[in-house]
């Protein structure tokens, strides 16, 4: 696990603010959802992405294809093949 060197406190409601640079780098917008995992004394946050979510447009569709870890829907495949 890579250390960012950033230390943040937890407020009275148990919230922590993720630095803007981190949110930008991970493309976490205001409505982003995170999965929370606990391993001993380590808390791991992972960007939540339901199965079948297109990595290009973000749509969730049962008609998707996964290639080398990238999920792509039919509409995006059609757009790419038209180029």
C-alpha positions in Angstrom: 0.0 0.0 0.0 1.4 3.4 -1.0 1.5 6.2 1.7 0.4 9.7 0.6 1.9 11.4 3.6 -1.4 13.2 4.3 -2.9 13.1 7.8 -6.5 14.0 8.4 -8.6 14.1 11.5 -12.1 12.7 12.0 -14.9 15.1 13.0 -17.6 14.7 15.6 -19.8 12.8 13.2 -17.0 10.3 12.2 -16.3 12.0 8.8 -13.0 12.4 7.1 -12.4 14.7 4.1 -10.4 13.2 1.2 -8.0 15.7 -0.2 -9.0 17.3 -3.5 -5.8 16.0 -5.2 -6.7 12.4 -4.2 -10.4 12.8 -5.3 -9.2 14.2 -8.7 -6.6 11.5 -9.3 -9.2 8.8 -8.6 -12.0 10.6 -10.4 -14.2 10.7 -7.4 -17.0 13.2 -7.9 -19.5 14.5 -5.4 -21.8 11.4 -5.9 -19.0 8.8 -5.8 -19.7 5.7 -3.7 -16.9 3.9 -1.8 -16.8 0.4 -0.5 -15.2 0.1 3.0 -13.1 -2.9 4.0 -11.4 -3.6 7.3 -8.3 -5.8 7.8 -7.1 -5.7 11.4 -6.4 -2.1 12.1 -6.4 -1.0 8.4 -9.4 0.6 6.8 -9.4 0.4 3.0 -11.6 2.5 0.8 -12.3 1.3 -2.7 -14.2 3.1 -5.5 -17.5 1.2 -5.8 -18.5 0.0 -9.2 -21.4 -2.4 -9.6 -20.8 -5.4 -12.0 -21.6 -4.4 -15.5 -20.7 -0.8 -15.2 -19.1 0.5 -18.4 -15.6 2.1 -17.7 -16.2 4.6 -20.5 -19.7 6.0 -20.0 -20.6 4.7 -16.5 -23.9 3.0 -17.7 -24.9 -0.3 -16.0 -25.9 -2.8 -18.6 -26.3 -6.6 -18.7 -24.8 -6.5 -22.3 -21.2 -5.7 -21.4 -17.8 -7.2 -22.4 -14.7 -7.3 -20.2 -11.3 -7.1 -21.8 -8.1 -7.0 -19.8 -10.0 -5.7 -16.7 -11.9 -3.0 -18.6 -15.7 -3.2 -18.9 -17.3 -1.8 -22.0 -21.0 -1.6 -23.0 -22.3 -2.2 -26.5 -22.9 1.5 -27.2 -19.3 2.4 -26.4 -18.0 -0.6 -28.5 -20.1 0.6 -31.4 -18.7 4.2 -31.1 -15.1 2.9 -30.9 -15.5 0.6 -33.9 -17.0 3.4 -35.9 -13.7 5.5 -35.5 
